[in-house]
């Protein structure tokens, strides 16, 4: 497209995306939820609670950690409170409203 290289997409039998070019996506066997991705030496992993809410996310380049986040439910039920460490710096913030990370259509 527009002189760029074409990208091949790979899908599971049920139609879920499992690869885009050189990037591989890993999905949970029971629900198809995204559990990780790998592109060259960069990878990430998603973990979920028993209720399907995002519990944590970690990413790395080879053996070097890039970030780590844990998510806890907020007091209002429609918040996710991520505790993150990015480049060794602790970060805490509150996401208000329905958390897009918990939207089943995303992963």
C-alpha positions in Angstrom: 0.0 0.0 0.0 1.4 3.4 -1.0 4.7 1.7 -2.0 5.1 0.0 1.4 5.7 -3.7 2.0 2.7 -6.0 2.4 2.1 -7.6 5.8 0.8 -11.1 6.1 -1.8 -11.8 8.8 -2.3 -15.2 10.4 -5.5 -16.4 12.0 -6.6 -19.3 14.2 -9.4 -21.6 12.9 -11.9 -19.5 14.8 -10.8 -16.3 13.1 -8.7 -14.8 15.9 -5.5 -13.0 14.8 -2.3 -14.8 15.8 0.3 -13.1 13.7 0.9 -9.8 11.9 4.0 -9.8 9.8 6.9 -10.9 12.2 4.8 -10.3 15.3 3.3 -13.4 16.9 0.3 -13.2 19.3 -0.4 -15.7 22.0 -4.0 -16.4 23.1 -5.5 -18.3 26.0 -6.8 -21.7 24.9 -10.0 -21.5 26.8 -11.2 -18.0 25.8 -8.9 -16.7 23.1 -7.9 -13.7 25.2 -4.6 -12.1 24.3 -1.9 -13.3 26.7 1.2 -12.0 25.0 3.0 -11.0 21.9 6.5 -11.3 20.5 8.4 -9.3 17.9 12.0 -10.1 17.5 13.4 -9.9 21.0 10.6 -7.7 22.4 7.8 -9.5 24.1 4.9 -8.8 26.5 2.6 -10.9 28.7 -0.9 -10.2 30.0 -2.4 -11.9 33.0 -6.1 -11.8 34.0 -8.2 -12.4 37.1 -10.7 -15.3 37.3 -13.3 -12.8 36.3 -11.5 -11.7 33.1 -10.2 -8.3 34.3 -6.6 -7.4 33.5 -4.4 -8.3 36.5 -0.9 -7.5 35.2 1.2 -6.6 32.1 4.9 -7.0 31.7 7.2 -6.3 28.7 10.8 -7.0 28.0 13.5 -6.7 25.3 15.5 -9.9 25.6 16.4 -10.3 29.3 15.9 -6.5 30.0 12.6 -5.6 31.6 10.8 -2.6 29.9 7.8 -2.2 32.2 5.6 -4.0 34.7 2.1 -3.0 35.7 -0.4 -4.5 38.1 -4.1 -3.5 38.0 -6.4 -3.4 41.0 -10.1 -2.7 41.0 -10.9 0.9 42.1 -13.5 1.7 44.7 -16.3 2.6 42.2 -16.2 -0.6 40.3 -15.6 1.2 37.0 -12.0 2.1 37.7 -8.7 0.3 37.2 -5.8 1.4 39.3 -2.5 0.6 37.6 0.7 0.4 39.6 3.5 0.6 37.2 7.3 0.6 37.1 8.6 2.1 33.9 12.3 2.4 33.4 12.7 1.7 37.1 10.4 4.6 38.2 7.2 3.7 40.1 4.1 5.3 38.7 0.5 5.2 40.0 -2.5 6.5 38.3 -6.3 6.0 38.2 -8.2 5.3 35.0 -11.7 6.6 35.4 -14.8 5.2 33.6 -15.0 1.8 32.0 -11.4 0.5 31.7 -10.6 -0.2 28.0 -8.2 -2.9 29.1 -11.1 -4.9 30.6 -13.2 -4.6 27.4 -13.7 -8.1 26.0 -13.5 -6.8 22.5 -9.9 -5.8 22.9 -8.4 -9.1 23.8 
